[in-house]
Amino acid sequence: MTRRDKLLDAAWNHPTGLRFADFATLLARCGWVLDRQGGSHRVWYSPQGARLPVQEGQAGKAKPYQVRQFLTIYQRENP
């Protein structure tokens, strides 16, 4: 199982516990591109052009709703 697969599994099973650094790694390993950063907001684009702004939540964790948004887009683009 690759690192990307492990991170995807963690995101699906426990989106509230995903560290922000792991979320950024997951985005990059799934082919997403970091377009720009303005303050705390980072704007990522999927391989098919979907836009997802993300920012770090409390205690270095990814915001769960942003992880779920990513998973929805990922599932739609990778049937």
TIVEXDREN-750287 format. One record per atom (N, C-alpha, C): residue number from 1; residue in three letters; atom name; x, y, z. Coordinates in Angstrom, 2 decimals, always signed. Example, Ala and Ser with C-alpha at 12.3 -4.5 7.8 and 13.67 -1.06 7.14 Angstrom:
// TIVEXDREN-750287
+-----+-----+----+---------+---------+---------+
|   k |   r |  a |       x |       y |       z |
+-----+-----+----+---------+---------+---------+
|   1 | ALA |  N |  +13.19 |   -5.69 |   +7.80 |
|   1 | ALA | CA |  +12.30 |   -4.50 |   +7.80 |
|   1 | ALA |  C |  +13.20 |   -3.30 |   +7.80 |
|   2 | SER |  N |  +12.85 |   -2.25 |   +7.08 |
|   2 | SER | CA |  +13.67 |   -1.06 |   +7.14 |
|   2 | SER |  C |  +12.90 |   +0.03 |   +7.87 |
+-----+-----+----+---------+---------+---------+
This chain:
// TIVEXDREN-750287
+-----+-----+----+---------+---------+---------+
|   k |   r |  a |       x |       y |       z |
+-----+-----+----+---------+---------+---------+
|   1 | MET |  N |   +0.85 |   -1.17 |   +0.00 |
|   1 | MET | CA |   +0.00 |   +0.00 |   +0.00 |
|   1 | MET |  C |   +0.90 |   +1.25 |   +0.00 |
|   2 | THR |  N |   +0.65 |   +2.14 |   -0.93 |
|   2 | THR | CA |   +1.47 |   +3.34 |   -1.06 |
|   2 | THR |  C |   +1.08 |   +4.38 |   -0.01 |
|   3 | ARG |  N |   +1.93 |   +5.39 |   +0.15 |
|   3 | ARG | CA |   +1.65 |   +6.48 |   +1.10 |
|   3 | ARG |  C |   +0.34 |   +7.18 |   +0.72 |
|   4 | ARG |  N |   +0.13 |   +7.39 |   -0.58 |
|   4 | ARG | CA |   -1.11 |   +8.03 |   -1.04 |
|   4 | ARG |  C |   -2.32 |   +7.20 |   -0.64 |
|   5 | ASP |  N |   -2.23 |   +5.89 |   -0.81 |
|   5 | ASP | CA |   -3.34 |   +5.02 |   -0.46 |
|   5 | ASP |  C |   -3.62 |   +5.04 |   +1.05 |
|   6 | LYS |  N |   -2.56 |   +5.07 |   +1.84 |
|   6 | LYS | CA |   -2.73 |   +5.13 |   +3.30 |
|   6 | LYS |  C |   -3.39 |   +6.45 |   +3.72 |
|   7 | LEU |  N |   -2.97 |   +7.55 |   +3.10 |
|   7 | LEU | CA |   -3.55 |   +8.84 |   +3.43 |
|   7 | LEU |  C |   -5.01 |   +8.92 |   +2.98 |
|   8 | LEU |  N |   -5.31 |   +8.38 |   +1.80 |
|   8 | LEU | CA |   -6.70 |   +8.36 |   +1.33 |
|   8 | LEU |  C |   -7.57 |   +7.54 |   +2.28 |
|   9 | ASP |  N |   -7.05 |   +6.40 |   +2.71 |
|   9 | ASP | CA |   -7.77 |   +5.56 |   +3.65 |
|   9 | ASP |  C |   -8.03 |   +6.31 |   +4.96 |
|  10 | ALA |  N |   -7.02 |   +7.02 |   +5.45 |
|  10 | ALA | CA |   -7.17 |   +7.79 |   +6.68 |
|  10 | ALA |  C |   -8.21 |   +8.90 |   +6.50 |
|  11 | ALA |  N |   -8.20 |   +9.55 |   +5.35 |
|  11 | ALA | CA |   -9.16 |  +10.63 |   +5.08 |
|  11 | ALA |  C |  -10.59 |  +10.09 |   +5.01 |
|  12 | TRP |  N |  -10.78 |   +8.96 |   +4.37 |
|  12 | TRP | CA |  -12.12 |   +8.37 |   +4.27 |
|  12 | TRP |  C |  -12.62 |   +7.92 |   +5.63 |
|  13 | ASN |  N |  -11.74 |   +7.28 |   +6.42 |
|  13 | ASN | CA |  -12.17 |   +6.68 |   +7.68 |
|  13 | ASN |  C |  -12.24 |   +7.65 |   +8.84 |
|  14 | HIS |  N |  -11.44 |   +8.70 |   +8.81 |
|  14 | HIS | CA |  -11.40 |   +9.61 |   +9.95 |
|  14 | HIS |  C |  -11.02 |  +11.03 |   +9.50 |
|  15 | PRO |  N |  -11.91 |  +11.73 |   +8.79 |
|  15 | PRO | CA |  -11.57 |  +13.05 |   +8.27 |
|  15 | PRO |  C |  -11.34 |  +14.09 |   +9.37 |
|  16 | THR |  N |  -11.84 |  +13.84 |  +10.57 |
|  16 | THR | CA |  -11.64 |  +14.81 |  +11.65 |
|  16 | THR |  C |  -10.27 |  +14.70 |  +12.29 |
|  17 | GLY |  N |   -9.55 |  +13.61 |  +12.05 |
|  17 | GLY | CA |   -8.26 |  +13.42 |  +12.70 |
|  17 | GLY |  C |   -7.06 |  +13.57 |  +11.78 |
|  18 | LEU |  N |   -7.27 |  +14.02 |  +10.55 |
|  18 | LEU | CA |   -6.18 |  +14.12 |   +9.59 |
|  18 | LEU |  C |   -5.34 |  +15.37 |   +9.85 |
|  19 | ARG |  N |   -4.04 |  +15.18 |   +9.99 |
|  19 | ARG | CA |   -3.15 |  +16.33 |  +10.18 |
|  19 | ARG |  C |   -3.10 |  +17.16 |   +8.90 |
|  20 | PHE |  N |   -2.91 |  +18.47 |   +9.05 |
|  20 | PHE | CA |   -2.90 |  +19.35 |   +7.90 |
|  20 | PHE |  C |   -1.73 |  +19.02 |   +6.96 |
|  21 | ALA |  N |   -0.57 |  +18.71 |   +7.52 |
|  21 | ALA | CA |   +0.58 |  +18.36 |   +6.68 |
|  21 | ALA |  C |   +0.29 |  +17.10 |   +5.86 |
|  22 | ASP |  N |   -0.39 |  +16.13 |   +6.46 |
|  22 | ASP | CA |   -0.76 |  +14.92 |   +5.73 |
|  22 | ASP |  C |   -1.80 |  +15.22 |   +4.65 |
|  23 | PHE |  N |   -2.70 |  +16.15 |   +4.93 |
|  23 | PHE | CA |   -3.70 |  +16.54 |   +3.94 |
|  23 | PHE |  C |   -3.03 |  +17.19 |   +2.73 |
|  24 | ALA |  N |   -2.06 |  +18.07 |   +2.98 |
|  24 | ALA | CA |   -1.32 |  +18.71 |   +1.88 |
|  24 | ALA |  C |   -0.55 |  +17.66 |   +1.08 |
|  25 | THR |  N |   +0.04 |  +16.69 |   +1.77 |
|  25 | THR | CA |   +0.75 |  +15.60 |   +1.09 |
|  25 | THR |  C |   -0.22 |  +14.79 |   +0.24 |
|  26 | LEU |  N |   -1.39 |  +14.50 |   +0.79 |
|  26 | LEU | CA |   -2.41 |  +13.75 |   +0.04 |
|  26 | LEU |  C |   -2.83 |  +14.49 |   -1.22 |
|  27 | LEU |  N |   -3.08 |  +15.78 |   -1.10 |
|  27 | LEU | CA |   -3.45 |  +16.57 |   -2.28 |
|  27 | LEU |  C |   -2.37 |  +16.49 |   -3.35 |
|  28 | ALA |  N |   -1.12 |  +16.68 |   -2.96 |
|  28 | ALA | CA |   -0.02 |  +16.65 |   -3.92 |
|  28 | ALA |  C |   +0.13 |  +15.27 |   -4.57 |
|  29 | ARG |  N |   +0.00 |  +14.22 |   -3.77 |
|  29 | ARG | CA |   +0.17 |  +12.87 |   -4.31 |
|  29 | ARG |  C |   -1.00 |  +12.42 |   -5.19 |
|  30 | CYS |  N |   -2.12 |  +13.10 |   -5.07 |
|  30 | CYS | CA |   -3.27 |  +12.82 |   -5.93 |
|  30 | CYS |  C |   -3.26 |  +13.67 |   -7.19 |
|  31 | GLY |  N |   -2.18 |  +14.42 |   -7.39 |
|  31 | GLY | CA |   -2.03 |  +15.19 |   -8.61 |
|  31 | GLY |  C |   -2.54 |  +16.62 |   -8.53 |
|  32 | TRP |  N |   -2.96 |  +17.06 |   -7.35 |
|  32 | TRP | CA |   -3.42 |  +18.44 |   -7.18 |
|  32 | TRP |  C |   -2.23 |  +19.37 |   -7.17 |
|  33 | VAL |  N |   -2.44 |  +20.60 |   -7.61 |
|  33 | VAL | CA |   -1.36 |  +21.59 |   -7.72 |
|  33 | VAL |  C |   -1.68 |  +22.77 |   -6.81 |
|  34 | LEU |  N |   -0.69 |  +23.16 |   -5.99 |
|  34 | LEU | CA |   -0.83 |  +24.35 |   -5.15 |
|  34 | LEU |  C |   -0.62 |  +25.56 |   -6.04 |
|  35 | ASP |  N |   -1.67 |  +26.35 |   -6.22 |
|  35 | ASP | CA |   -1.61 |  +27.50 |   -7.12 |
|  35 | ASP |  C |   -1.03 |  +28.72 |   -6.42 |
|  36 | ARG |  N |   -1.54 |  +29.03 |   -5.24 |
|  36 | ARG | CA |   -1.05 |  +30.20 |   -4.53 |
|  36 | ARG |  C |   -1.46 |  +30.12 |   -3.06 |
|  37 | GLN |  N |   -0.82 |  +30.98 |   -2.28 |
|  37 | GLN | CA |   -1.17 |  +31.09 |   -0.87 |
|  37 | GLN |  C |   -1.34 |  +32.56 |   -0.54 |
|  38 | GLY |  N |   -2.46 |  +32.88 |   +0.06 |
|  38 | GLY | CA |   -2.73 |  +34.24 |   +0.51 |
|  38 | GLY |  C |   -3.03 |  +34.20 |   +1.99 |
|  39 | GLY |  N |   -2.08 |  +34.60 |   +2.80 |
|  39 | GLY | CA |   -2.25 |  +34.49 |   +4.25 |
|  39 | GLY |  C |   -2.29 |  +33.02 |   +4.63 |
|  40 | SER |  N |   -3.33 |  +32.62 |   +5.33 |
|  40 | SER | CA |   -3.44 |  +31.23 |   +5.76 |
|  40 | SER |  C |   -4.15 |  +30.35 |   +4.73 |
|  41 | HIS |  N |   -4.72 |  +30.94 |   +3.69 |
|  41 | HIS | CA |   -5.46 |  +30.19 |   +2.68 |
|  41 | HIS |  C |   -4.54 |  +29.74 |   +1.55 |
|  42 | ARG |  N |   -4.62 |  +28.46 |   +1.25 |
|  42 | ARG | CA |   -3.88 |  +27.89 |   +0.13 |
|  42 | ARG |  C |   -4.90 |  +27.40 |   -0.89 |
|  43 | VAL |  N |   -4.68 |  +27.75 |   -2.13 |
|  43 | VAL | CA |   -5.63 |  +27.36 |   -3.18 |
|  43 | VAL |  C |   -5.01 |  +26.24 |   -4.01 |
|  44 | TRP |  N |   -5.68 |  +25.09 |   -4.00 |
|  44 | TRP | CA |   -5.25 |  +23.91 |   -4.74 |
|  44 | TRP |  C |   -6.20 |  +23.68 |   -5.91 |
|  45 | TYR |  N |   -5.66 |  +23.14 |   -7.01 |
|  45 | TYR | CA |   -6.46 |  +22.77 |   -8.18 |
|  45 | TYR |  C |   -6.25 |  +21.30 |   -8.49 |
|  46 | SER |  N |   -7.35 |  +20.63 |   -8.78 |
|  46 | SER | CA |   -7.30 |  +19.21 |   -9.13 |
|  46 | SER |  C |   -6.78 |  +19.05 |  -10.55 |
|  47 | PRO |  N |   -6.44 |  +17.83 |  -10.94 |
|  47 | PRO | CA |   -5.98 |  +17.60 |  -12.32 |
|  47 | PRO |  C |   -7.02 |  +18.01 |  -13.37 |
|  48 | GLN |  N |   -8.31 |  +18.01 |  -13.00 |
|  48 | GLN | CA |   -9.35 |  +18.39 |  -13.95 |
|  48 | GLN |  C |   -9.83 |  +19.82 |  -13.74 |
|  49 | GLY |  N |   -9.17 |  +20.57 |  -12.85 |
|  49 | GLY | CA |   -9.46 |  +21.99 |  -12.72 |
|  49 | GLY |  C |  -10.37 |  +22.42 |  -11.58 |
|  50 | ALA |  N |  -10.78 |  +21.49 |  -10.72 |
|  50 | ALA | CA |  -11.61 |  +21.87 |   -9.57 |
|  50 | ALA |  C |  -10.76 |  +22.66 |   -8.58 |
|  51 | ARG |  N |  -11.34 |  +23.71 |   -8.00 |
|  51 | ARG | CA |  -10.62 |  +24.60 |   -7.09 |
|  51 | ARG |  C |  -11.01 |  +24.27 |   -5.65 |
|  52 | LEU |  N |  -10.00 |  +24.21 |   -4.76 |
|  52 | LEU | CA |  -10.26 |  +23.93 |   -3.36 |
|  52 | LEU |  C |   -9.36 |  +24.80 |   -2.48 |
|  53 | PRO |  N |   -9.93 |  +25.83 |   -1.84 |
|  53 | PRO | CA |   -9.14 |  +26.61 |   -0.89 |
|  53 | PRO |  C |   -9.12 |  +25.88 |   +0.46 |
|  54 | VAL |  N |   -7.94 |  +25.77 |   +1.06 |
|  54 | VAL | CA |   -7.82 |  +25.10 |   +2.36 |
|  54 | VAL |  C |   -7.00 |  +25.96 |   +3.30 |
|  55 | GLN |  N |   -7.24 |  +25.79 |   +4.59 |
|  55 | GLN | CA |   -6.42 |  +26.42 |   +5.61 |
|  55 | GLN |  C |   -6.35 |  +25.49 |   +6.81 |
|  56 | GLU |  N |   -5.29 |  +25.66 |   +7.58 |
|  56 | GLU | CA |   -5.06 |  +24.81 |   +8.74 |
|  56 | GLU |  C |   -6.08 |  +25.12 |   +9.82 |
|  57 | GLY |  N |   -6.56 |  +24.08 |  +10.47 |
|  57 | GLY | CA |   -7.52 |  +24.24 |  +11.55 |
|  57 | GLY |  C |   -6.82 |  +24.27 |  +12.90 |
|  58 | GLN |  N |   -7.53 |  +23.90 |  +13.93 |
|  58 | GLN | CA |   -7.01 |  +23.88 |  +15.30 |
|  58 | GLN |  C |   -5.96 |  +22.78 |  +15.48 |
|  59 | ALA |  N |   -4.92 |  +23.09 |  +16.21 |
|  59 | ALA | CA |   -3.90 |  +22.11 |  +16.63 |
|  59 | ALA |  C |   -3.26 |  +21.36 |  +15.46 |
|  60 | GLY |  N |   -3.06 |  +22.04 |  +14.33 |
|  60 | GLY | CA |   -2.38 |  +21.43 |  +13.20 |
|  60 | GLY |  C |   -3.19 |  +20.41 |  +12.42 |
|  61 | LYS |  N |   -4.49 |  +20.38 |  +12.64 |
|  61 | LYS | CA |   -5.36 |  +19.44 |  +11.94 |
|  61 | LYS |  C |   -5.97 |  +20.10 |  +10.71 |
|  62 | ALA |  N |   -6.32 |  +19.26 |   +9.75 |
|  62 | ALA | CA |   -7.06 |  +19.74 |   +8.57 |
|  62 | ALA |  C |   -8.50 |  +19.94 |   +9.00 |
|  63 | LYS |  N |   -9.16 |  +20.91 |   +8.37 |
|  63 | LYS | CA |  -10.57 |  +21.13 |   +8.68 |
|  63 | LYS |  C |  -11.38 |  +19.99 |   +8.05 |
|  64 | PRO |  N |  -12.19 |  +19.31 |   +8.86 |
|  64 | PRO | CA |  -12.92 |  +18.14 |   +8.36 |
|  64 | PRO |  C |  -13.80 |  +18.42 |   +7.15 |
|  65 | TYR |  N |  -14.45 |  +19.58 |   +7.11 |
|  65 | TYR | CA |  -15.32 |  +19.86 |   +5.96 |
|  65 | TYR |  C |  -14.51 |  +20.01 |   +4.69 |
|  66 | GLN |  N |  -13.26 |  +20.48 |   +4.79 |
|  66 | GLN | CA |  -12.42 |  +20.62 |   +3.60 |
|  66 | GLN |  C |  -11.92 |  +19.25 |   +3.14 |
|  67 | VAL |  N |  -11.64 |  +18.36 |   +4.08 |
|  67 | VAL | CA |  -11.27 |  +16.99 |   +3.72 |
|  67 | VAL |  C |  -12.43 |  +16.32 |   +2.99 |
|  68 | ARG |  N |  -13.65 |  +16.51 |   +3.51 |
|  68 | ARG | CA |  -14.82 |  +15.92 |   +2.85 |
|  68 | ARG |  C |  -15.06 |  +16.53 |   +1.46 |
|  69 | GLN |  N |  -14.81 |  +17.84 |   +1.31 |
|  69 | GLN | CA |  -14.94 |  +18.48 |   -0.01 |
|  69 | GLN |  C |  -13.95 |  +17.84 |   -0.98 |
|  70 | PHE |  N |  -12.70 |  +17.65 |   -0.53 |
|  70 | PHE | CA |  -11.69 |  +17.01 |   -1.37 |
|  70 | PHE |  C |  -12.15 |  +15.61 |   -1.78 |
|  71 | LEU |  N |  -12.63 |  +14.82 |   -0.82 |
|  71 | LEU | CA |  -13.04 |  +13.45 |   -1.12 |
|  71 | LEU |  C |  -14.19 |  +13.41 |   -2.12 |
|  72 | THR |  N |  -15.11 |  +14.36 |   -2.02 |
|  72 | THR | CA |  -16.22 |  +14.43 |   -2.97 |
|  72 | THR |  C |  -15.70 |  +14.71 |   -4.38 |
|  73 | ILE |  N |  -14.80 |  +15.67 |   -4.48 |
|  73 | ILE | CA |  -14.23 |  +16.00 |   -5.80 |
|  73 | ILE |  C |  -13.40 |  +14.84 |   -6.32 |
|  74 | TYR |  N |  -12.59 |  +14.23 |   -5.44 |
|  74 | TYR | CA |  -11.75 |  +13.11 |   -5.84 |
|  74 | TYR |  C |  -12.60 |  +11.96 |   -6.36 |
|  75 | GLN |  N |  -13.67 |  +11.65 |   -5.66 |
|  75 | GLN | CA |  -14.56 |  +10.57 |   -6.08 |
|  75 | GLN |  C |  -15.23 |  +10.87 |   -7.41 |
|  76 | ARG |  N |  -15.61 |  +12.12 |   -7.61 |
|  76 | ARG | CA |  -16.26 |  +12.52 |   -8.88 |
|  76 | ARG |  C |  -15.27 |  +12.43 |  -10.05 |
|  77 | GLU |  N |  -14.02 |  +12.82 |   -9.81 |
|  77 | GLU | CA |  -13.03 |  +12.82 |  -10.90 |
|  77 | GLU |  C |  -12.37 |  +11.48 |  -11.12 |
|  78 | ASN |  N |  -12.48 |  +10.56 |  -10.15 |
|  78 | ASN | CA |  -11.86 |   +9.24 |  -10.26 |
|  78 | ASN |  C |  -12.89 |   +8.16 |   -9.98 |
|  79 | PRO |  N |  -13.81 |   +7.95 |  -10.92 |
|  79 | PRO | CA |  -14.89 |   +6.96 |  -10.67 |
|  79 | PRO |  C |  -14.38 |   +5.53 |  -10.58 |
+-----+-----+----+---------+---------+---------+
